[in-house]
Amino acid sequence: MKKDIQILHFCIDEKHNTNVVNRFEEVGVCTNRFVVCGTKPLKFDNPKGLIEVRDLKECVELLPRYEYVVFHCASLINLEIASHLTKSNIASLIVWGPSNFELNRLGKWVYEPLTWKIVSSTRTLKHYLYQLYSVLPKNLRYGFYKAKTGEQHPNYIYEKAYAHFQYIATILPEEFDLMLKSEKYISASPIAFSYGNTKSIMGELYKGKFTLGKNIMVGHSGFLYNNQIDALHLIKQRGFKEKVIVPLSYATDEQNSVYKVAKRLFADQLITPAYMPKNQYIELLTSCNSMVFYNTIQQGMANLHAGLYMGMKIFLNENGILYKNSLKEGFKVFSLQGDFEPSFAIDPLSPNDKAANRETLEKIRGEEVIKKKTLSFINTIIA
């Protein structure tokens, strides 16, 4: 490994920054500078006080000073910074899931039928005019947008930024394949990376034993692409009688649609928890025997792995990449469409399957495994 490696990291103001800082600081092989583009103060913790806040102009001015630049999350502000990269930068993007840009490109496939009805019904005349407008040549569209707003079109920023990345890390390998289908101008190479390990996911409850209840957790946030509405209808149709826990944090613009359906279907059975500290969240999970993720795209991996670690039954969307990847990794998971029945959902997973799932997790997300993956990531980008 080269000596005196310096890496500039662009983060976003999110609780996940603790994992970002820890992963790169713990290997001790390079000097890291962590920056959030925004305004003070930070909304979330500043682990070890290492994250600094800069405005957009200052962030762009940092780029020529660093050969190696890593962007954590494909937020529009991060991509706007990345659009100013030059050939002197070796740049990597680590994505947490599809951006709004990719979701629009992937289209209807992301949503199950009931959710798609809501998504499509909220689209205004402006959306369909935009669809017509989008067939115009790019130079006309982007030029008209800049003349009207004084800013670059978001699609222009996405395309220019993605064209600069030499490496892109996705949570699942299957996501990179989806990205190539929707973003034709990408020439980056895929690279493996993981933020969380089993110890960081479980916190103080790592290595613990869990006594589970009979409730069910559906989704991990209120974004419509989680397809909670379709999942809740299926669970109701099959006669589930225990408590139904539906987290709705983060998606302020979409969670009301999910809440209305959940409340109508489950009334007094429903629990909609607010954002809470990790230990309280894990305690809430112990009231459940099963967990549902009905998204077709990758979302909620830390929640999924927490459920597997605790010995819960996990029901996934058999049409999604999360289900296919979980089977490929060797986890004992189930199809919501094909396997879900109330009696089966409250019946504990066998001790052998619980032990096997935890063992598989340690093989792919153990502390030393993730540390080696971080080292491999650094060695690859500086080679």
N, C-alpha and C positions, 0 to 999 in steps of 0.2 A: 504494500500500500504506500502511496505517495506520502511524503511528510508534509506537515502543516496544511492539511486540507481544510479549507474554509467553505462552508455551505450556508447560503442565504435561504431561509425558509419564510414563505408567506403563508400565514394562517388566517383563519377568520375568527371573529369574537364568539367562541362557542365552547361549551364545557369539554369538548373533545380535545382541547389544546393540551390538557394534562398528559394524555397519551402521546401526542405529537412530541412534546418536549422530552418526556421520559424515554421514548424509544431511541431518540438520537443521542441524548446525553449519556445514557447508561452504557453505550458501547465504548465511549471514551477514545475514539480514533480520529476525531475531527473537531474543529471549532465551529460551533453553530451560532447563527444569528437568527432570532425569531422575531418576525415583524407582523403586526396586524395593521392593515390599511383602514383607518377610520378615525374616530374622535374619542378622546379620553372622557371618562374612565372606561376601562374594560367592564363589560357586563358580567363576565365569568372570571374564575380564579386565574391568577397569573402564576403558574407553577414556577417556583424557585425565583420569581421576579425576573425571569429572563425574556419575557415578551415585551417588546417596545411598540408604541403606537406612532405611526407616521401618516401623513396625508399622501394623496395620490402622487403629487409631484415629487415628494421626497422618496417615495418607494421606487418610482421610475429612475430617479437619479442614483439609486443604489446599484442598479443592474450592471453598469460597466465595471464596478469594483469587485464583482464576484464571478468566477468562472462557472461555479456550480450553483444552480438555483432550483429549489424544490417548492412547488405550489401544493398546498394541502387544501383540497376541495376546489371544485370548478365553479366557484361563485363568480358572478359577473365582475365584481371588483378585482378579484384575483386574475381573471382572464384579461381584464383591461390592462393590468400591469404587464401580463405576459405578452400582450400584443406589441409591447415595446422591446421585447427581447431582440438580441442581435446574434450574428453568427459566432460571436466570442463567448456566448453563454451556452452551457450544456444544461438544458432545462428538463425537468421531470414534473409530471402531474400525478398526484395521488388522489383518486376520486373516491367519494364515499357512496355514490349511487348516481343514477342518471340526473343530469341537470334539466332545468325546464326546457332548454333547447333540444336535448335528446328526447325528452318526453313528447314534445311536439312532433319530432321526426318519427318516433316509434308509433305514435298515434293510437288507434283503437286497440291494438294488441295489449296495451298496458292494462286495460280495464275490463272487468267482467260486465255482463250485460246490464244489470241493474245500476251499477255505478256509471257505466257509459251513458245511460239515459240522463242521469243528472249532469254529468260533464257536458254532454252535447246540448242539453236544454239551457245551460247557462251561457252558451255562446251567442253573442249578440250579432246584429247585422254588421257591426264593425269587424268581427272576426271573419265573416264570410267575404266581406270586401277585401280584407287583408289577404285571404286565400287567392282571390282574383289578382290582386296587386302583386302577389308573390311570383306569378308567371312572367312578369316583366324581367328583362335582363338585370343582373345584379347591379351593374354600374348605375342604371337609372334609378332603381329602388333605393340604393344606399345614398346616392347623390341627392335625391329628393328628400330623404329623411334628414340628412345633415343640413340641407338648406332650410328645412322647416324648423328643426329643433336646435341646430347649432352643435349637435353631438353625433358621434358615429352610431350607426345602426347596431343594435345588440348582436345581430347575426354576423355582421362584419367583424365585430370584436371576437366572437366565438371562433370564426373561421381563421382569422389571422393568428389568434393565440394558439389554437390547436396545431396549426401548421408549424409552429416554432418548437413544439415538444419533441425531444429525441426519445423520451421514455414515458410511458403511461402505465401506472399501476392501478388495477381495479381490484375490488374486494374478492370477486370471483373471476376466474379465467373466462367464463362464459360472457361476462359483461364486456370484455374487450371485443369479442366477436360481434356483439350487438352494436357496439360503438362504431366499428368499422362499417357496418351496414348503413348506419345513419349519418356518419361523418366521412364522406368520400375523400376529403382532402387530407386525412391523417396519414402521416408516414412514420409515426413513432413505433418503437418496438415495445412489446409488452414486457413488464418487469414485475416480479413478485414482491409483495410487501404486505405486512399486516400490522395494525396498530396495537390491538388489544391481545393480551394473553389471558389464560384462564385465571391467573392470580389477580390481575387488574380488573377483570370482569366481576369476579366474586368478592373482591375486597376482603374484609375481615372474616367472611364466611367461607373463604377458600379452605378446602379439605374438610368442610363440615358435612354433617349428615342432616337430612331434611325429612320432616314429617309433613306430608302434603294433604291438602283438603280435597274437596270435590268440585270446586268452582272451575270456570274456564276463562282464560285470558284471550281476547280477540284483538289482534293488532298491537302496535306499539305507539301509534300517534294517529292524529285525525286526518291525515292527508288522504284524499280520495284514491290515490293510486295504491293504497293498501287494500282496497276492495272489501273493507269491513262490512259495507252494506249488503253485498252478496253473501258473505260468510254468515252474517247474522240471520238473514232469511233462511239459509239452509239449516242452521242450528235450530232455529225456531220450528221449522217444518218437521224436523225429526224429533221434536218433543223434549228438548233439554230443560230440566226443572231446577237445576242449581243456579247459584249466582253467576252472572255474566259480567266480567270486568272488561271495560272498553276504554283504554287510555286515549285521550284526545289532545294531549299537549302538542304544542308547536304549530299546528295548522289552523291558525285563527280564522282564515278566510274560508276554510272548508269543513271545520269540525262541526258546525251547526247542522249541516246536512246529515252527517253521520249520527249526531246526537238525537235528532228528531226521529230517525228510523229506529235507533236502538231503544229509545224511550217508548215508542209506540209498540214495539215488538215484545219488550221484556218488562216494562213498568217497574214493579217493586223488586224484580230480580236484578236490576241493572246497578252497577257501580261504575262511575266515571271518575277515576282518581286524578287529582291535580299533579303537577310535577312535584316530585319528592326526592329526598336524599336516597342514595343507593341502598343503604341498609333497610330503610323503610319500604322501598320498592321490592326488595328481595323478600321481606316479611309478607308483603301483600301477595307475592307470587306463591308463597307456601300455602296459601288458602286454595290454590288451584291444583288440579291433577293434570290438566291439559292446557295447551297453548295453541293458538291458531294464527298462522300468517298466510293470508290468501293473496298476497301480491305476486304478480308474474315476474316483476323485476326484483333485483336485490335490494332489500331493506330490512332493518331490524336484526342484523346478524348477531350483535352482542346480546340482545334479548333471546334470540334463538339458542345461542350457546349457553346462556344462563339457565334456560329451561332444560336443555339436555344435561347440563352439569348437575342440576337438582334432581334429575330422574323423572321429569315430566313427560307425558305423551305429547308429541308435537304433530299437529295436523297442518299440512301445507297444500298449496295449489298444485295439482299434478301437471298443470300446463306451464308452470313457472320454472325459472332457472334455479331457484332456491331448492326446490324439491329434487330436481335432477342432480344438482351438485351434492346435496346431502346424501343421496343414495350412493353416488360415486365415491364419496369419502368413507362410506361404510356405516353411517349412522342409521339407527333404527327409528325411522320416522314414518308418518302415515299420510295418506291422501284424504283431504277433507271430503272430496266428492265421493270417493269409493269406500272409505273406511269408517267415516264418522257415524256412530250411533251413541245415544246418551249413556247406555249401560257400559259400553266400551270406553267412552271418554272418562268415566269416573272410576273405572277399574284400574288399579295401579299397574304400571309397567313392571314386567318381571324383573327380579333382582339381577339376573344375568344380563338383560338388555340395559338396565341402568348402569351396571358396571362397565359394560362394553362401550356405551356412549361416552362415559367419562374417560375411559382409557383412550378412545379415539380422539377426543378433544385434546388430551394432553399430548398426543402424538403430533397434532397439527397446530395447536395453539399454546403449548407449554411455554414457560418462561424462557428457557434456553433455546427452544426452537425459534421463537420470535426474535430473540437477540441475534441468532445466526442469520436469520432472514434480513434483519436490518444491516448487518455487516455485509451480506451479499449484495444488497441494494447499493450501498455506498461503493463497494468494489466495482460494481458494474458501471455506475455512472462516471467514475473517475478513471476507468481503464483507458 
